[in-house]
Amino acid sequence: MNEVLPRESFALSARVLGALFYFSPDSEQAAPLVSALTTSDWHQDWPLDQASLLPIAETLRTPSDEPLPDAWQRLFIGPWALPAPPWGSVWLDRESVLFGDSTLALRQWMRENNIAFEMQQNEPEDHFGTLLMLAAWLAENGRDAERDQLLAWHLLPWSQRFLTVFIEQAGHPFYTGLAQLARLTLADWQSSLLIPVSDKPLYR
């Protein structure tokens, strides 16, 4: 995978996407990234074909009447039902529950590989943003085999379905564009993986 997708480039894109899906847009972690994606020519440095990135850049810059923090609250926190829940077990578990069997499998895999990833609060580890940031951390620490396993076994089996529904339901140009960027980026990673992506049934 490293020959096709350099480690540093992978880590940067994974960390940016992970932070923007996980943290509030006005948070210390995400605010500079929101600014970069809405005001700069970031697409010139993103490791994808420029022609596919230009429409996404335009979408990200499109103004909206809904404040961005309000959109984040609606899409990731509630109080109402989330249109596209960002946890893997919601898509992979027959009952669409949090902390499902897929979450337990992820925890077991992390234990077996001596990966300690502390969550900020009592929530499942299989949050889309969390898994992206974990993939970035693995890449930054030269743990390419574990990174590829994380992608192939615990993220890519459900992420494209999640992103497709998220794009349909986002209702805000920034998050629509962000999910489009994530979908293209993850598809590029998948095409570069040296191990097959696990074929798991989806229940949403």
C-alpha positions in Angstrom: 0.0 0.0 0.0 2.8 2.4 0.8 4.1 2.3 -2.8 0.8 3.5 -4.1 -0.2 5.8 -1.2 2.7 7.3 0.8 2.4 7.0 4.5 2.5 10.7 5.3 -0.1 11.5 2.7 -2.4 8.8 4.1 -1.9 9.9 7.7 -2.7 13.5 6.9 -5.8 12.8 5.0 -7.1 10.2 7.5 -6.4 12.6 10.4 -8.2 15.5 8.7 -11.2 13.5 7.8 -11.4 11.8 11.2 -11.2 15.1 13.1 -13.9 16.7 11.0 -16.3 13.8 11.4 -15.6 13.4 15.2 -15.1 16.9 16.6 -17.5 19.9 16.7 -16.6 22.3 13.8 -15.9 25.1 16.4 -13.6 22.9 18.5 -9.9 23.5 18.8 -9.3 20.3 16.8 -11.6 21.0 13.9 -12.0 24.8 13.5 -8.6 25.3 11.6 -9.5 22.4 9.3 -13.0 23.8 8.6 -11.3 27.1 7.7 -8.8 25.5 5.4 -11.4 23.5 3.5 -13.7 26.5 3.0 -11.1 29.3 2.3 -8.0 27.7 0.8 -6.9 25.7 -2.2 -6.5 22.6 -0.1 -7.5 20.4 -3.0 -4.2 21.1 -4.7 -2.5 19.1 -1.9 -5.0 16.3 -1.4 -3.8 13.0 -2.8 -6.6 12.6 -5.4 -7.2 13.6 -9.0 -7.8 17.4 -9.1 -10.8 17.1 -11.5 -12.7 15.0 -9.0 -11.9 17.4 -6.1 -12.9 20.7 -7.7 -16.7 20.1 -7.4 -16.2 19.0 -3.8 -14.3 22.2 -3.0 -17.1 24.2 -4.5 -19.7 22.3 -2.3 -17.6 22.9 0.8 -17.6 26.6 0.2 -21.3 26.9 -0.5 -23.0 29.1 2.2 -25.9 27.7 4.2 -28.6 29.3 6.4 -27.9 26.6 9.0 -24.9 27.4 11.2 -22.2 24.7 10.9 -22.3 23.8 14.7 -26.0 23.3 14.5 -25.6 20.9 11.5 -23.0 18.9 13.4 -25.3 18.7 16.4 -28.1 17.4 14.2 -26.0 14.9 12.3 -23.8 13.5 15.1 -25.4 14.2 18.5 -29.1 14.6 18.4 -31.4 14.8 20.3 -33.4 13.4 17.5 -32.6 10.2 15.6 -29.4 10.6 13.6 -30.0 10.3 9.8 -26.7 8.3 9.3 -25.3 7.1 12.6 -21.5 7.1 12.5 -20.9 3.9 14.4 -20.0 0.7 12.6 -22.2 -1.6 14.7 -25.3 0.3 13.7 -24.7 -0.9 10.1 -23.1 -4.3 10.8 -25.3 -5.6 13.7 -28.6 -7.2 12.8 -30.3 -5.2 15.6 -28.6 -1.9 14.5 -27.4 -1.3 18.1 -24.4 0.4 19.6 -21.7 -1.8 21.2 -22.7 -4.7 18.9 -20.7 -7.7 18.0 -18.7 -5.8 15.5 -17.6 -3.4 18.2 -16.6 -6.3 20.4 -14.6 -7.8 17.5 -12.8 -4.4 17.0 -12.0 -4.3 20.8 -10.6 -7.8 20.6 -8.5 -7.0 17.6 -7.1 -3.9 19.4 -6.2 -6.0 22.5 -4.5 -8.6 20.4 -2.4 -5.9 18.7 -1.7 -3.9 21.9 -3.5 -0.9 20.6 -4.8 1.4 23.4 -7.1 4.1 22.1 -8.9 6.0 24.9 -12.2 7.5 24.0 -13.2 10.9 25.4 -16.4 9.5 26.9 -18.3 6.2 27.2 -19.0 5.6 23.5 -18.2 2.8 21.1 -14.7 2.7 19.5 -16.1 2.1 16.0 -17.1 5.8 15.3 -16.2 6.6 11.7 -14.1 9.6 12.8 -12.3 7.6 15.6 -11.4 4.8 13.2 -9.9 7.3 10.7 -7.8 8.9 13.4 -6.7 5.5 14.6 -5.7 4.6 11.1 -3.7 7.8 10.9 -2.0 7.0 14.2 -1.0 3.5 13.0 0.4 4.9 9.8 2.4 7.6 11.7 3.9 4.9 13.9 4.9 2.6 11.0 2.3 0.0 11.8 1.2 -0.6 8.2 0.0 -4.2 8.7 -2.3 -3.1 11.5 -3.5 -0.1 9.5 -4.4 -2.3 6.6 -6.2 -4.7 8.8 -8.2 -1.9 10.5 -9.3 -0.6 7.1 -10.1 -4.0 5.6 -11.8 -5.6 8.5 -13.3 -2.8 10.6 -13.9 0.3 8.5 -14.2 -0.3 4.8 -16.9 -3.1 5.1 -19.5 -0.5 6.1 -18.1 3.0 5.5 -19.2 3.4 1.9 -22.8 2.6 2.8 -22.6 5.0 5.7 -21.2 7.7 3.6 -23.8 7.2 0.8 -26.6 7.6 3.3 -24.9 10.5 5.0 -24.5 12.4 1.7 -28.2 11.9 1.0 -29.3 13.1 4.4 -26.7 15.7 5.4 -28.7 18.7 4.4 -25.7 21.0 4.7 -23.2 21.7 1.9 -20.1 21.5 4.1 -21.0 18.0 5.5 -22.2 16.9 2.1 -18.9 17.9 0.6 -16.9 16.4 3.5 -18.7 13.0 3.0 -18.1 13.1 -0.7 -14.4 13.8 -0.1 -14.3 10.9 2.4 -16.0 8.5 0.0 -13.5 9.3 -2.8 -10.6 9.1 -0.4 -11.6 5.7 1.1 -12.3 4.3 -2.3 -8.8 5.2 -3.3 -7.4 3.6 -0.2 -9.4 0.4 -0.9 -8.0 0.2 -4.4 -4.5 0.3 -3.0 -5.0 -2.3 -0.2 -2.9 -5.4 -0.4 -5.4 -7.5 1.5 -9.1 -8.0 0.6 -11.8 -6.1 2.3 -14.0 -8.3 4.5 -17.4 -9.0 3.0 -19.9 -8.4 5.8 -23.7 -8.1 5.6 -25.1 -4.7 6.2 -28.4 -4.1 7.9 -29.2 -0.5 7.1 
